[in-house]
């Protein structure tokens, strides 16, 4: 029987960061990572394998190198069972490994829509975080022209844009009234939609797919409204479900939403076992409700928290709730959201106002590469606390969205944004007189005064 | 005698924002702005008039339009005198205007190095915020090939890069060992220097100019070391001095550094007169010492504070000190700094550690437009509070620098950065496992533990 101190299952973003930080915090401990495939892909980079990147080999996490450089043992194997009472795991080859601390970072897998007839036909794909699958899929797509993507979340949108970029005829089908409709409010979602459709992706919203049609191979989809869309391949991008079989069978507590229950230190109900990333339960920073966010960035933050609390709890190193912070790029347009959207604020019955501002992300606005820049803030009416924000602009939108994340995390208010100290530069940001966070706050302040 | 309620002298960034916000906060009041020239340039856009922009007409603040739209009176005139006892100003035409509240936003002008022989020769220029001067200068430079820029602060660097872009032979001369040596620590300054010099600007550092040579017209400069650099034109960019003559003659208190003394509400020692922007005294957020920052972004923040406190003070709407936040771009490289540099931390005798991280601003790093991204944080050793940070990367560096500004403003610590929640995207940011603010904080934390 092998013996290790810290055992991490999974080597994607969460597992990688947990192993590295676990070792850094506990240099005297032996750290072992078990991973199913020798090469783990950068999860958010997967859509770009189909366009911007030559192959999946350009989208590999440098885990093995980093593990070796940091004295961490990597094993390529599948874990069959967690035996929590004896603090050991059983591998597919029958081998057993004991641990002092176990970190479960088993991630998630694509939702398979079993209710949709035809999903087993040839050339129906999903987008799993599985290099072997993705390589085969990329090879098969090479010869196929007409693609239908079902589901317009981030993966569906990014896959559609990348396949369009390499000359495919892409139709993106979404049940909701807007693409990215769960991430953004309509005013921002429509901007994404316009950009994507100008780039050549055919977008159909507010329609459901009834059936995938064809014989052996896909021929297209039949919509609920009777319409048919012809296709040589279908990409299912309907979201992901957490991989919790191992945890469930081990008797760890699973939440109603099907995630591994964890506390603010990322501990499961068994004190020596931690769970992080897509498989772990999250609580929203603002709504305090369970959150179904699955993001590598969130996973990495959780991994850091777990690593810092493995052997001794540190009261200040806890997680006060997940702030969902997303961003995406379509061409040279960037879109982002942090915290609550207005839709969620309404749904959750917050007393809120919004503050909006549209300006330009350069000054003067006639400088090359200038983009319109729209910011919307969601503000607690009584407190002035910023609950969320959305950005549509150029490629600085990613970091600007992170700034909004920071505003939410620090529970900053409209008043503090009115006084916000920022730096501006003609080629890098909006003008100081028209900085979007301040101007959107002014807009919100006006509404609060009324 | 004319009468107004709120009178603003100056319509650059500070004056513009003070007038607009003064009116917004006090819609029943009459607001008048006095400005010397009909068109006011966007101050930080001035260097770009010489390269990226066709003409200064592309770099105009939309003040007149905005004043008109908001019911603000604009007068083109020069103020000769402030009579604070009678609450009135006297204009160049002899006209007098009384006010209830006066906001002085008279800005700054280039330092004229009287100690340097030859500054009165033909084709020796400075970079004032004066459209007529800038237009004439641009016209004259058209026919001249060899340019020497003296002084490698932001204006000197940006002027050099822009003139180089349009085919001039530019030599940038700096007395300090590095360009941008007052803004950045050497490790970041050297990166700027390398980029600028790769683009074709000849850089001479650690040398002083002894004399500007030539007959009537400039022929070049003579250096302290005896060397000569030939030139058809000289650009002096040695910094700016505040315009305080009016305030001084009115008997308002002037600081040792020559700025108008103000309190946290931006009031001068005369309670009905406010001063904002380059002409107003500043106190550094971290060192608590007077600061000689002159930035449009700071000016706008001060303008907002003044506008909110004109008629009634609001205790929560004050300025707790200036955080210097700068950014610049050279080609597709972005550089920024917020708060203290290590040089200043050392000089001021802070007990500090630094945290550094170099990664890539895309993930995977082989994506198009990926840049190396270096972040350095300055951290109070005992408290872990973030005192400052520097960024060298791609064009997202501007907003990333603003994030550091937000970290400083919220007095966030290394511990909170270790848990930081961020959003990442392959085409917009560094990877979640290698997000520079978190990684630099980890680096600092390691040093603090030792």
HADDOCK unambig.tbl for C-alpha pairs under 7 A between the chains (distance, minus, plus):
assign (segid A and resid 13 and name CA) (segid B and resid 433 and name CA) 6.42 0.50 0.50
assign (segid A and resid 17 and name CA) (segid B and resid 433 and name CA) 6.27 0.50 0.50
assign (segid A and resid 44 and name CA) (segid B and resid 425 and name CA) 6.77 0.50 0.50
assign (segid A and resid 44 and name CA) (segid B and resid 426 and name CA) 6.47 0.50 0.50
assign (segid A and resid 45 and name CA) (segid B and resid 363 and name CA) 6.96 0.50 0.50
assign (segid A and resid 45 and name CA) (segid B and resid 364 and name CA) 6.84 0.50 0.50
assign (segid A and resid 45 and name CA) (segid B and resid 426 and name CA) 5.81 0.50 0.50
assign (segid A and resid 52 and name CA) (segid B and resid 367 and name CA) 6.98 0.50 0.50
assign (segid A and resid 53 and name CA) (segid B and resid 367 and name CA) 6.79 0.50 0.50
assign (segid A and resid 58 and name CA) (segid B and resid 366 and name CA) 6.98 0.50 0.50
assign (segid A and resid 59 and name CA) (segid B and resid 364 and name CA) 5.66 0.50 0.50
assign (segid A and resid 296 and name CA) (segid B and resid 432 and name CA) 6.27 0.50 0.50
assign (segid A and resid 297 and name CA) (segid B and resid 422 and name CA) 6.16 0.50 0.50
assign (segid A and resid 297 and name CA) (segid B and resid 423 and name CA) 5.70 0.50 0.50
assign (segid A and resid 297 and name CA) (segid B and resid 424 and name CA) 6.13 0.50 0.50
assign (segid A and resid 297 and name CA) (segid B and resid 432 and name CA) 4.65 0.50 0.50
assign (segid A and resid 298 and name CA) (segid B and resid 421 and name CA) 6.54 0.50 0.50
assign (segid A and resid 300 and name CA) (segid B and resid 432 and name CA) 6.24 0.50 0.50
assign (segid A and resid 300 and name CA) (segid B and resid 433 and name CA) 6.09 0.50 0.50
assign (segid A and resid 301 and name CA) (segid B and resid 419 and name CA) 5.74 0.50 0.50
assign (segid A and resid 301 and name CA) (segid B and resid 420 and name CA) 6.64 0.50 0.50
assign (segid A and resid 301 and name CA) (segid B and resid 421 and name CA) 6.24 0.50 0.50
assign (segid A and resid 304 and name CA) (segid B and resid 419 and name CA) 6.77 0.50 0.50
assign (segid A and resid 305 and name CA) (segid B and resid 419 and name CA) 6.55 0.50 0.50
assign (segid A and resid 317 and name CA) (segid B and resid 415 and name CA) 6.98 0.50 0.50
assign (segid A and resid 323 and name CA) (segid B and resid 421 and name CA) 6.77 0.50 0.50
assign (segid A and resid 325 and name CA) (segid B and resid 422 and name CA) 6.25 0.50 0.50
assign (segid A and resid 325 and name CA) (segid B and resid 423 and name CA) 4.65 0.50 0.50
assign (segid A and resid 326 and name CA) (segid B and resid 423 and name CA) 5.28 0.50 0.50
assign (segid A and resid 326 and name CA) (segid B and resid 424 and name CA) 6.93 0.50 0.50
assign (segid A and resid 327 and name CA) (segid B and resid 423 and name CA) 6.59 0.50 0.50
assign (segid A and resid 327 and name CA) (segid B and resid 424 and name CA) 6.60 0.50 0.50
assign (segid A and resid 327 and name CA) (segid B and resid 425 and name CA) 5.98 0.50 0.50
assign (segid A and resid 328 and name CA) (segid B and resid 425 and name CA) 6.09 0.50 0.50
assign (segid A and resid 329 and name CA) (segid B and resid 427 and name CA) 6.42 0.50 0.50
assign (segid A and resid 363 and name CA) (segid B and resid 45 and name CA) 6.96 0.50 0.50
assign (segid A and resid 364 and name CA) (segid B and resid 45 and name CA) 6.84 0.50 0.50
assign (segid A and resid 364 and name CA) (segid B and resid 59 and name CA) 5.64 0.50 0.50
assign (segid A and resid 366 and name CA) (segid B and resid 58 and name CA) 6.96 0.50 0.50
assign (segid A and resid 367 and name CA) (segid B and resid 52 and name CA) 6.98 0.50 0.50
assign (segid A and resid 367 and name CA) (segid B and resid 53 and name CA) 6.79 0.50 0.50
assign (segid A and resid 395 and name CA) (segid B and resid 428 and name CA) 6.09 0.50 0.50
assign (segid A and resid 396 and name CA) (segid B and resid 396 and name CA) 5.02 0.50 0.50
assign (segid A and resid 396 and name CA) (segid B and resid 399 and name CA) 6.60 0.50 0.50
assign (segid A and resid 398 and name CA) (segid B and resid 424 and name CA) 7.00 0.50 0.50
assign (segid A and resid 398 and name CA) (segid B and resid 428 and name CA) 5.37 0.50 0.50
assign (segid A and resid 398 and name CA) (segid B and resid 429 and name CA) 6.42 0.50 0.50
assign (segid A and resid 399 and name CA) (segid B and resid 396 and name CA) 6.61 0.50 0.50
assign (segid A and resid 399 and name CA) (segid B and resid 399 and name CA) 5.61 0.50 0.50
assign (segid A and resid 399 and name CA) (segid B and resid 400 and name CA) 5.68 0.50 0.50
assign (segid A and resid 400 and name CA) (segid B and resid 399 and name CA) 5.68 0.50 0.50
assign (segid A and resid 402 and name CA) (segid B and resid 422 and name CA) 5.64 0.50 0.50
assign (segid A and resid 402 and name CA) (segid B and resid 423 and name CA) 6.07 0.50 0.50
assign (segid A and resid 403 and name CA) (segid B and resid 403 and name CA) 5.18 0.50 0.50
assign (segid A and resid 405 and name CA) (segid B and resid 422 and name CA) 6.61 0.50 0.50
assign (segid A and resid 415 and name CA) (segid B and resid 317 and name CA) 6.98 0.50 0.50
assign (segid A and resid 419 and name CA) (segid B and resid 301 and name CA) 5.71 0.50 0.50
assign (segid A and resid 419 and name CA) (segid B and resid 304 and name CA) 6.74 0.50 0.50
assign (segid A and resid 419 and name CA) (segid B and resid 305 and name CA) 6.55 0.50 0.50
assign (segid A and resid 420 and name CA) (segid B and resid 301 and name CA) 6.62 0.50 0.50
assign (segid A and resid 421 and name CA) (segid B and resid 298 and name CA) 6.52 0.50 0.50
assign (segid A and resid 421 and name CA) (segid B and resid 301 and name CA) 6.23 0.50 0.50
assign (segid A and resid 421 and name CA) (segid B and resid 323 and name CA) 6.76 0.50 0.50
assign (segid A and resid 422 and name CA) (segid B and resid 297 and name CA) 6.16 0.50 0.50
assign (segid A and resid 422 and name CA) (segid B and resid 325 and name CA) 6.23 0.50 0.50
assign (segid A and resid 422 and name CA) (segid B and resid 402 and name CA) 5.63 0.50 0.50
assign (segid A and resid 422 and name CA) (segid B and resid 405 and name CA) 6.61 0.50 0.50
assign (segid A and resid 423 and name CA) (segid B and resid 297 and name CA) 5.71 0.50 0.50
assign (segid A and resid 423 and name CA) (segid B and resid 325 and name CA) 4.64 0.50 0.50
assign (segid A and resid 423 and name CA) (segid B and resid 326 and name CA) 5.28 0.50 0.50
assign (segid A and resid 423 and name CA) (segid B and resid 327 and name CA) 6.58 0.50 0.50
assign (segid A and resid 423 and name CA) (segid B and resid 402 and name CA) 6.06 0.50 0.50
assign (segid A and resid 424 and name CA) (segid B and resid 297 and name CA) 6.14 0.50 0.50
assign (segid A and resid 424 and name CA) (segid B and resid 326 and name CA) 6.93 0.50 0.50
assign (segid A and resid 424 and name CA) (segid B and resid 327 and name CA) 6.60 0.50 0.50
assign (segid A and resid 425 and name CA) (segid B and resid 44 and name CA) 6.78 0.50 0.50
assign (segid A and resid 425 and name CA) (segid B and resid 327 and name CA) 5.96 0.50 0.50
assign (segid A and resid 425 and name CA) (segid B and resid 328 and name CA) 6.09 0.50 0.50
assign (segid A and resid 426 and name CA) (segid B and resid 44 and name CA) 6.49 0.50 0.50
assign (segid A and resid 426 and name CA) (segid B and resid 45 and name CA) 5.79 0.50 0.50
assign (segid A and resid 427 and name CA) (segid B and resid 329 and name CA) 6.42 0.50 0.50
assign (segid A and resid 428 and name CA) (segid B and resid 395 and name CA) 6.08 0.50 0.50
assign (segid A and resid 428 and name CA) (segid B and resid 398 and name CA) 5.37 0.50 0.50
assign (segid A and resid 429 and name CA) (segid B and resid 398 and name CA) 6.43 0.50 0.50
assign (segid A and resid 432 and name CA) (segid B and resid 296 and name CA) 6.28 0.50 0.50
assign (segid A and resid 432 and name CA) (segid B and resid 297 and name CA) 4.67 0.50 0.50
assign (segid A and resid 432 and name CA) (segid B and resid 300 and name CA) 6.25 0.50 0.50
assign (segid A and resid 433 and name CA) (segid B and resid 13 and name CA) 6.39 0.50 0.50
assign (segid A and resid 433 and name CA) (segid B and resid 17 and name CA) 6.28 0.50 0.50
assign (segid A and resid 433 and name CA) (segid B and resid 300 and name CA) 6.09 0.50 0.50
